[in-house]
Amino acid sequence: MKAVIAILTLILLVSPAADAQWKQTYSRTTADITDMCFLDEKIGFAVGSGVIIKTLDGGKNWEPIIQNNTFHQISDIVIVE
């Protein structure tokens, strides 16, 4: 019984902390973003309807690499080191 109470307490304490990690941000594009990938906690890339954007500050600010490319739908991104 003590183990069940300990597990439930841990779940209740960890769950709100996990939710707090996601924040809405402005990506500087109106394109639908379909995927994103991060090299580390700061550097990341996102792709979507004719766009590739990057962040160097963990997603607070996004800069376009390719935008308004109406000929290609980019649906996935994978970073290989």
Chimera marker file (.cmm) of the C-alpha trace (Angstrom):
<marker_set name="trace">
<marker id="1" x="0.000" y="0.000" z="0.000" r="1" g="1" b="0" radius="0.5"/>
<marker id="2" x="2.859" y="2.400" z="0.797" r="1" g="1" b="0" radius="0.5"/>
<marker id="3" x="4.383" y="1.735" z="-2.631" r="1" g="1" b="0" radius="0.5"/>
<marker id="4" x="1.099" y="2.608" z="-4.364" r="1" g="1" b="0" radius="0.5"/>
<marker id="5" x="0.798" y="5.856" z="-2.414" r="1" g="1" b="0" radius="0.5"/>
<marker id="6" x="4.429" y="6.730" z="-3.183" r="1" g="1" b="0" radius="0.5"/>
<marker id="7" x="3.928" y="6.107" z="-6.911" r="1" g="1" b="0" radius="0.5"/>
<marker id="8" x="0.711" y="8.155" z="-7.024" r="1" g="1" b="0" radius="0.5"/>
<marker id="9" x="2.407" y="11.001" z="-5.164" r="1" g="1" b="0" radius="0.5"/>
<marker id="10" x="5.326" y="10.936" z="-7.590" r="1" g="1" b="0" radius="0.5"/>
<marker id="11" x="2.974" y="11.000" z="-10.605" r="1" g="1" b="0" radius="0.5"/>
<marker id="12" x="1.065" y="13.967" z="-9.170" r="1" g="1" b="0" radius="0.5"/>
<marker id="13" x="4.266" y="15.890" z="-8.490" r="1" g="1" b="0" radius="0.5"/>
<marker id="14" x="5.940" y="15.168" z="-11.839" r="1" g="1" b="0" radius="0.5"/>
<marker id="15" x="2.912" y="15.647" z="-14.125" r="1" g="1" b="0" radius="0.5"/>
<marker id="16" x="2.549" y="19.439" z="-13.652" r="1" g="1" b="0" radius="0.5"/>
<marker id="17" x="6.294" y="19.912" z="-14.101" r="1" g="1" b="0" radius="0.5"/>
<marker id="18" x="6.230" y="18.068" z="-17.432" r="1" g="1" b="0" radius="0.5"/>
<marker id="19" x="3.353" y="20.221" z="-18.709" r="1" g="1" b="0" radius="0.5"/>
<marker id="20" x="5.198" y="23.424" z="-17.834" r="1" g="1" b="0" radius="0.5"/>
<marker id="21" x="7.959" y="22.695" z="-20.361" r="1" g="1" b="0" radius="0.5"/>
<marker id="22" x="5.783" y="23.498" z="-23.396" r="1" g="1" b="0" radius="0.5"/>
<marker id="23" x="5.254" y="27.152" z="-24.300" r="1" g="1" b="0" radius="0.5"/>
<marker id="24" x="3.617" y="28.698" z="-27.330" r="1" g="1" b="0" radius="0.5"/>
<marker id="25" x="5.945" y="30.885" z="-29.367" r="1" g="1" b="0" radius="0.5"/>
<marker id="26" x="5.844" y="32.945" z="-32.570" r="1" g="1" b="0" radius="0.5"/>
<marker id="27" x="7.684" y="31.209" z="-35.424" r="1" g="1" b="0" radius="0.5"/>
<marker id="28" x="7.640" y="34.171" z="-37.869" r="1" g="1" b="0" radius="0.5"/>
<marker id="29" x="5.848" y="32.056" z="-40.483" r="1" g="1" b="0" radius="0.5"/>
<marker id="30" x="2.242" y="31.406" z="-41.366" r="1" g="1" b="0" radius="0.5"/>
<marker id="31" x="3.088" y="27.981" z="-42.816" r="1" g="1" b="0" radius="0.5"/>
<marker id="32" x="1.908" y="24.815" z="-41.141" r="1" g="1" b="0" radius="0.5"/>
<marker id="33" x="4.818" y="23.308" z="-39.203" r="1" g="1" b="0" radius="0.5"/>
<marker id="34" x="4.889" y="19.533" z="-39.649" r="1" g="1" b="0" radius="0.5"/>
<marker id="35" x="8.050" y="18.484" z="-37.796" r="1" g="1" b="0" radius="0.5"/>
<marker id="36" x="10.911" y="19.784" z="-35.697" r="1" g="1" b="0" radius="0.5"/>
<marker id="37" x="14.205" y="18.464" z="-34.441" r="1" g="1" b="0" radius="0.5"/>
<marker id="38" x="16.724" y="19.847" z="-31.953" r="1" g="1" b="0" radius="0.5"/>
<marker id="39" x="20.489" y="19.265" z="-31.867" r="1" g="1" b="0" radius="0.5"/>
<marker id="40" x="20.599" y="20.300" z="-28.221" r="1" g="1" b="0" radius="0.5"/>
<marker id="41" x="18.524" y="22.440" z="-25.860" r="1" g="1" b="0" radius="0.5"/>
<marker id="42" x="19.235" y="25.596" z="-27.907" r="1" g="1" b="0" radius="0.5"/>
<marker id="43" x="19.692" y="24.735" z="-31.603" r="1" g="1" b="0" radius="0.5"/>
<marker id="44" x="16.687" y="23.433" z="-33.499" r="1" g="1" b="0" radius="0.5"/>
<marker id="45" x="15.024" y="23.310" z="-36.887" r="1" g="1" b="0" radius="0.5"/>
<marker id="46" x="11.381" y="23.141" z="-37.942" r="1" g="1" b="0" radius="0.5"/>
<marker id="47" x="9.906" y="22.345" z="-41.343" r="1" g="1" b="0" radius="0.5"/>
<marker id="48" x="6.523" y="22.638" z="-42.977" r="1" g="1" b="0" radius="0.5"/>
<marker id="49" x="4.638" y="23.898" z="-45.999" r="1" g="1" b="0" radius="0.5"/>
<marker id="50" x="7.557" y="25.202" z="-48.062" r="1" g="1" b="0" radius="0.5"/>
<marker id="51" x="9.564" y="26.451" z="-45.069" r="1" g="1" b="0" radius="0.5"/>
<marker id="52" x="12.610" y="25.578" z="-43.004" r="1" g="1" b="0" radius="0.5"/>
<marker id="53" x="13.206" y="27.708" z="-39.919" r="1" g="1" b="0" radius="0.5"/>
<marker id="54" x="15.876" y="27.553" z="-37.228" r="1" g="1" b="0" radius="0.5"/>
<marker id="55" x="16.308" y="28.640" z="-33.635" r="1" g="1" b="0" radius="0.5"/>
<marker id="56" x="19.500" y="29.241" z="-31.713" r="1" g="1" b="0" radius="0.5"/>
<marker id="57" x="17.859" y="30.017" z="-28.365" r="1" g="1" b="0" radius="0.5"/>
<marker id="58" x="15.670" y="27.028" z="-27.610" r="1" g="1" b="0" radius="0.5"/>
<marker id="59" x="12.690" y="28.203" z="-29.642" r="1" g="1" b="0" radius="0.5"/>
<marker id="60" x="12.254" y="31.714" z="-28.273" r="1" g="1" b="0" radius="0.5"/>
<marker id="61" x="13.131" y="33.195" z="-31.669" r="1" g="1" b="0" radius="0.5"/>
<marker id="62" x="12.942" y="31.601" z="-35.122" r="1" g="1" b="0" radius="0.5"/>
<marker id="63" x="14.712" y="32.677" z="-38.324" r="1" g="1" b="0" radius="0.5"/>
<marker id="64" x="13.749" y="31.496" z="-41.821" r="1" g="1" b="0" radius="0.5"/>
<marker id="65" x="16.231" y="29.453" z="-43.842" r="1" g="1" b="0" radius="0.5"/>
<marker id="66" x="13.807" y="28.763" z="-46.700" r="1" g="1" b="0" radius="0.5"/>
<marker id="67" x="10.385" y="30.359" z="-46.870" r="1" g="1" b="0" radius="0.5"/>
<marker id="68" x="7.527" y="30.674" z="-49.330" r="1" g="1" b="0" radius="0.5"/>
<marker id="69" x="8.710" y="27.703" z="-51.368" r="1" g="1" b="0" radius="0.5"/>
<marker id="70" x="5.322" y="26.753" z="-52.767" r="1" g="1" b="0" radius="0.5"/>
<marker id="71" x="6.737" y="23.897" z="-54.848" r="1" g="1" b="0" radius="0.5"/>
<marker id="72" x="7.665" y="21.600" z="-51.960" r="1" g="1" b="0" radius="0.5"/>
<marker id="73" x="5.876" y="20.269" z="-48.926" r="1" g="1" b="0" radius="0.5"/>
<marker id="74" x="8.544" y="19.412" z="-46.352" r="1" g="1" b="0" radius="0.5"/>
<marker id="75" x="7.085" y="16.952" z="-43.895" r="1" g="1" b="0" radius="0.5"/>
<marker id="76" x="10.010" y="15.550" z="-41.882" r="1" g="1" b="0" radius="0.5"/>
<marker id="77" x="13.429" y="16.539" z="-40.607" r="1" g="1" b="0" radius="0.5"/>
<marker id="78" x="16.177" y="14.383" z="-39.139" r="1" g="1" b="0" radius="0.5"/>
<marker id="79" x="19.533" y="15.639" z="-37.933" r="1" g="1" b="0" radius="0.5"/>
<marker id="80" x="22.406" y="13.170" z="-38.286" r="1" g="1" b="0" radius="0.5"/>
<marker id="81" x="25.654" y="13.766" z="-36.450" r="1" g="1" b="0" radius="0.5"/>
<link id1="1" id2="2" r="1" g="1" b="0" radius="0.2"/>
<link id1="2" id2="3" r="1" g="1" b="0" radius="0.2"/>
<link id1="3" id2="4" r="1" g="1" b="0" radius="0.2"/>
<link id1="4" id2="5" r="1" g="1" b="0" radius="0.2"/>
<link id1="5" id2="6" r="1" g="1" b="0" radius="0.2"/>
<link id1="6" id2="7" r="1" g="1" b="0" radius="0.2"/>
<link id1="7" id2="8" r="1" g="1" b="0" radius="0.2"/>
<link id1="8" id2="9" r="1" g="1" b="0" radius="0.2"/>
<link id1="9" id2="10" r="1" g="1" b="0" radius="0.2"/>
<link id1="10" id2="11" r="1" g="1" b="0" radius="0.2"/>
<link id1="11" id2="12" r="1" g="1" b="0" radius="0.2"/>
<link id1="12" id2="13" r="1" g="1" b="0" radius="0.2"/>
<link id1="13" id2="14" r="1" g="1" b="0" radius="0.2"/>
<link id1="14" id2="15" r="1" g="1" b="0" radius="0.2"/>
<link id1="15" id2="16" r="1" g="1" b="0" radius="0.2"/>
<link id1="16" id2="17" r="1" g="1" b="0" radius="0.2"/>
<link id1="17" id2="18" r="1" g="1" b="0" radius="0.2"/>
<link id1="18" id2="19" r="1" g="1" b="0" radius="0.2"/>
<link id1="19" id2="20" r="1" g="1" b="0" radius="0.2"/>
<link id1="20" id2="21" r="1" g="1" b="0" radius="0.2"/>
<link id1="21" id2="22" r="1" g="1" b="0" radius="0.2"/>
<link id1="22" id2="23" r="1" g="1" b="0" radius="0.2"/>
<link id1="23" id2="24" r="1" g="1" b="0" radius="0.2"/>
<link id1="24" id2="25" r="1" g="1" b="0" radius="0.2"/>
<link id1="25" id2="26" r="1" g="1" b="0" radius="0.2"/>
<link id1="26" id2="27" r="1" g="1" b="0" radius="0.2"/>
<link id1="27" id2="28" r="1" g="1" b="0" radius="0.2"/>
<link id1="28" id2="29" r="1" g="1" b="0" radius="0.2"/>
<link id1="29" id2="30" r="1" g="1" b="0" radius="0.2"/>
<link id1="30" id2="31" r="1" g="1" b="0" radius="0.2"/>
<link id1="31" id2="32" r="1" g="1" b="0" radius="0.2"/>
<link id1="32" id2="33" r="1" g="1" b="0" radius="0.2"/>
<link id1="33" id2="34" r="1" g="1" b="0" radius="0.2"/>
<link id1="34" id2="35" r="1" g="1" b="0" radius="0.2"/>
<link id1="35" id2="36" r="1" g="1" b="0" radius="0.2"/>
<link id1="36" id2="37" r="1" g="1" b="0" radius="0.2"/>
<link id1="37" id2="38" r="1" g="1" b="0" radius="0.2"/>
<link id1="38" id2="39" r="1" g="1" b="0" radius="0.2"/>
<link id1="39" id2="40" r="1" g="1" b="0" radius="0.2"/>
<link id1="40" id2="41" r="1" g="1" b="0" radius="0.2"/>
<link id1="41" id2="42" r="1" g="1" b="0" radius="0.2"/>
<link id1="42" id2="43" r="1" g="1" b="0" radius="0.2"/>
<link id1="43" id2="44" r="1" g="1" b="0" radius="0.2"/>
<link id1="44" id2="45" r="1" g="1" b="0" radius="0.2"/>
<link id1="45" id2="46" r="1" g="1" b="0" radius="0.2"/>
<link id1="46" id2="47" r="1" g="1" b="0" radius="0.2"/>
<link id1="47" id2="48" r="1" g="1" b="0" radius="0.2"/>
<link id1="48" id2="49" r="1" g="1" b="0" radius="0.2"/>
<link id1="49" id2="50" r="1" g="1" b="0" radius="0.2"/>
<link id1="50" id2="51" r="1" g="1" b="0" radius="0.2"/>
<link id1="51" id2="52" r="1" g="1" b="0" radius="0.2"/>
<link id1="52" id2="53" r="1" g="1" b="0" radius="0.2"/>
<link id1="53" id2="54" r="1" g="1" b="0" radius="0.2"/>
<link id1="54" id2="55" r="1" g="1" b="0" radius="0.2"/>
<link id1="55" id2="56" r="1" g="1" b="0" radius="0.2"/>
<link id1="56" id2="57" r="1" g="1" b="0" radius="0.2"/>
<link id1="57" id2="58" r="1" g="1" b="0" radius="0.2"/>
<link id1="58" id2="59" r="1" g="1" b="0" radius="0.2"/>
<link id1="59" id2="60" r="1" g="1" b="0" radius="0.2"/>
<link id1="60" id2="61" r="1" g="1" b="0" radius="0.2"/>
<link id1="61" id2="62" r="1" g="1" b="0" radius="0.2"/>
<link id1="62" id2="63" r="1" g="1" b="0" radius="0.2"/>
<link id1="63" id2="64" r="1" g="1" b="0" radius="0.2"/>
<link id1="64" id2="65" r="1" g="1" b="0" radius="0.2"/>
<link id1="65" id2="66" r="1" g="1" b="0" radius="0.2"/>
<link id1="66" id2="67" r="1" g="1" b="0" radius="0.2"/>
<link id1="67" id2="68" r="1" g="1" b="0" radius="0.2"/>
<link id1="68" id2="69" r="1" g="1" b="0" radius="0.2"/>
<link id1="69" id2="70" r="1" g="1" b="0" radius="0.2"/>
<link id1="70" id2="71" r="1" g="1" b="0" radius="0.2"/>
<link id1="71" id2="72" r="1" g="1" b="0" radius="0.2"/>
<link id1="72" id2="73" r="1" g="1" b="0" radius="0.2"/>
<link id1="73" id2="74" r="1" g="1" b="0" radius="0.2"/>
<link id1="74" id2="75" r="1" g="1" b="0" radius="0.2"/>
<link id1="75" id2="76" r="1" g="1" b="0" radius="0.2"/>
<link id1="76" id2="77" r="1" g="1" b="0" radius="0.2"/>
<link id1="77" id2="78" r="1" g="1" b="0" radius="0.2"/>
<link id1="78" id2="79" r="1" g="1" b="0" radius="0.2"/>
<link id1="79" id2="80" r="1" g="1" b="0" radius="0.2"/>
<link id1="80" id2="81" r="1" g="1" b="0" radius="0.2"/>
</marker_set>
